[in-house]
Amino acid sequence: MEENILNLIGWDLSKTLEELRNAGWQAEVNFTCPIKGKPAGRARVIRLTRVAEKIVAVVAARQVLSEGGD
């Protein structure tokens, strides 16, 4: 899975963490969100960066519910 970790971008965060653990990776998770909007729903992976041998930094974000069609 080492060369395939980027295939997890866009996945649900919990499923991604499960896949990483099963493949022997440790994950450092950070969240990001936009300035406007109300983050809600499931978190999805938007970035994966290998930081060390079998350690990956995961950036996740929740879907934003907009008010009034922004």
Beta strands, then each sheet from edge to edge (+ up, - down):
strand 1: 26-32
strand 2: 38-52
strand 3: 55-65
sheet 1: 1+ 3+ 2-
end
